[in-house]
Amino acid sequence: MRKGVSKVLAVALSLVLGLCACSQGTGDATESGLEEMVVTEESAATLRTSTVEATEETVRLGGRTCAIDGVRWLAQSGSAIEFEVDATRVAIHLVGDEAVENEEDLRPRFAVLLDGEVILDDTLSERARTIEVFAGGTSRRAVVELMQVSESNRGVVGVEDISIESSASRPIAPTPAKDLSIEFIGDSITCGYGVESLEATDTFKTTTENFMKSYAYLTAKALDADCSAVCYSGYGIVSGWTGDGERNANDLLPPVYEAVAQSFEQPWDFSKHPRDVVVINLGTNDLSYTGMDESRVAEFSVGYEDFLAKVRERNPESYIVCTLGTMNSQELYPAVEQAVERFKERTGDVRITSYLSDAMDVESDGVGARWHPSETTQQKSADALTSVIRGLL
């Protein structure tokens, strides 16, 4: 047994000497190479770069959006993506349509929010652009939102994908849906047309149109609700805006309501996106056609009732709130009220109501471009609508 132990000790000693010789023969090179290999493997295991598309699995889709060839298009005013990340770097790759070639003040406008604060407010001026949301050596948890704030008839912003550097097993996830969801159907007032302009004589610009300052967005924010909008400047029920009193049949909202947006042919899936409340604010542009002509006002009222039937069909469980009057169109409101009452009597629908919006006070509250509501007026309209919806709920 003693002989066996001696033999084992001898073998062990020779191995140790051999290892020492190898170490001395290679010098620091082997030690350095081993260290580099360990660092590289550790980095690869803890920090990964991933690229994901904006889908329901990765982001919360706000408002009306659609995916075409992997691009998520923010198809309406207020359309957005929102997500939570645990990452050291986040970048969003945007794409644009032909509107990026418009004049500087007529390109699609968007905003990027980080933890609820706007960190970028800009227009898209190139077909492809990368937005660096944040980057650094330290990982952070954050909520990121990208929103289109100008109307879709002036071009739309698309999200090609999102790049993330993170060590988390699941670095990106949709933010939770709100308990309340509201859809707003309207015209330029809902779009926030000219809300950032200080001169009534200013012309339309996407750089002064901001949905985040419209009564619609402000109402949704006050109620902590998800917000969706279908709105186009100049649009109406039976006639769009007309300068000569002749009926403008090109700019009508009812024919495009069931599509994602006028510029997209895809139908909107109402069953997949139920709304608790639907707000209709239309008629301001129709007034340029109807005036106080009895037959034309009656035509508008009938058209309004027909549109109510379409909205109800697509939103069977929603409260419907109808309003009009902000831009001095109060004289047409009785026709709205009559349409609502006829519809209620005919159908027995009790989840529909109407109210007269206060006319804007230019002297005290100012005015936006082309005599549109100022920020103060938009906030007052939001306060009134918020009160009405709270009363319903």
Beta strands, then each sheet from edge to edge (+ up, - down):
strand 1: 48-52
strand 2: 60-62
strand 3: 65-68
strand 4: 71-74
strand 5: 80-96
strand 6: 109-114
strand 7: 117-123
strand 8: 128-148
strand 9: 157-166
strand 10: 172-174
strand 11: 180-186
strand 12: 225-231
strand 13: 259-261
strand 14: 264-267
strand 15: 277-281
strand 16: 319-324
strand 17: 352-356
sheet 1: 1+ 9- 4+ 3-
sheet 2: 1+ 9- 5+ 2-
sheet 3: 1+ 9- 5+ 8- 6+ 7-
sheet 4: 1+ 9- 5+ 10-
sheet 5: 12+ 11+ 15+ 16+ 17+
sheet 6: 13+ 14-
end
